[in-house]
Amino acid sequence: MYWFLPWVWTASWLETYLGHGQPFIAELGDDDLDAAAELHSEAFDQPWSGDELGTLLAQRGSFGFVARLPGLPQSPPLGFVLARSVAGEAEILTITVARRNRRAGVGRMLMDQVLQKLHAERAHSLFLEVDEENQAALRLYKRLRFEEVGRRPAYYQHPDGRRTSALTLKRSLFAAR
Ligand SMILES: CC(C)(COP(=O)(O)OP(=O)(O)OC[C@H]1O[C@@H](n2cnc3c(N)ncnc32)[C@H](O)[C@@H]1OP(=O)(O)O)[C@@H](O)C(=O)NCCC(=O)NCCS
């Protein structure tokens, strides 16, 4: 009886996504924090609440971006990134794209925006940590020319009890001054 529902859902998603053109990037603001927390909980076993994201965003040097659909200002963000830059050294605190919007270039757009901002302020390096098994993220960072500079064995614990290493990746932006 409900055989048509997936088609309705797919058609409405395509209309939303394609009918409104390319996503655009805006600054992450306080009004986005609850939606960002929702996205975070979709992706991570230990999600950060809107308040926790707000505390991080309020710290010195913190900034973030959201990806949105044009023409739909009230719609939830497709993804967001939160980063911090202090004295020329920056780090990605978190990046998440909504499950249904992955593999469409949104993660790349968010990271490009971070890199653009860091270039403008002449930061010299960007660091992040990633699970050694996170193939999607590793592919994204490899494309952006991040290099492995460290490893924390057994850093992440998975719900099934397995432990995996955290890789520390670095992207050099300018030659050291
Ligand atoms: C990692 C993440 C942010 C990538 O976002 P995305 O919008 O899907 O990425 P993009 O579409 O911009 O793709 C970037 C590159 O990664 C590749 N990629 C994306 N998902 C992939 C997957 N599941 N497997 C393999 N490669 C993948 C894309 O093909 C693309 O590579 P290409 O330029 O060689 O074609 C997203 O998968 C996500 O939110 N994951 C959950 C949260 C997370 O793990 N965050 C990172 C923590 S360090």
The ligand as an ORCA input file, in Angstrom:
! r2SCAN-3c Opt
* xyz 0 1
  C      33.362     13.008      6.059
  C      32.162     13.789      5.486
  C      32.090     15.147      6.185
  C      32.372     13.992      3.969
  O      31.346     14.842      3.512
  P      30.744     14.680      2.038
  O      29.908     15.869      1.751
  O      30.096     13.364      1.896
  O      32.085     14.707      1.161
  P      32.229     15.157     -0.366
  O      30.987     14.775     -1.121
  O      32.634     16.589     -0.404
  O      33.391     14.213     -0.869
  C      34.744     14.515     -0.670
  C      35.582     13.355     -1.182
  O      35.393     12.226     -0.328
  C      34.893     11.125     -1.093
  N      33.945     10.392     -0.271
  C      32.863     10.901      0.360
  N      32.232      9.906      1.008
  C      32.926      8.774      0.760
  C      32.770      7.420      1.160
  N      31.750      7.031      1.940
  N      33.696      6.517      0.750
  C      34.734      6.890     -0.026
  N      34.955      8.173     -0.454
  C      34.041      9.085     -0.054
  C      34.223     11.737     -2.275
  O      34.138     10.829     -3.361
  C      35.159     12.883     -2.569
  O      36.342     12.390     -3.176
  P      36.709     12.812     -4.669
  O      36.948     14.302     -4.599
  O      37.946     12.032     -4.931
  O      35.537     12.431     -5.501
  C      30.837     13.003      5.680
  O      31.013     11.689      5.193
  C      30.351     12.937      7.125
  O      29.659     13.839      7.595
  N      30.730     11.872      7.839
  C      30.301     11.722      9.241
  C      31.038     12.683     10.155
  C      32.549     12.512     10.032
  O      33.056     11.416      9.925
  N      33.261     13.644     10.088
  C      34.705     13.669      9.983
  C      35.335     13.453     11.300
  S      37.113     13.613     11.204
*
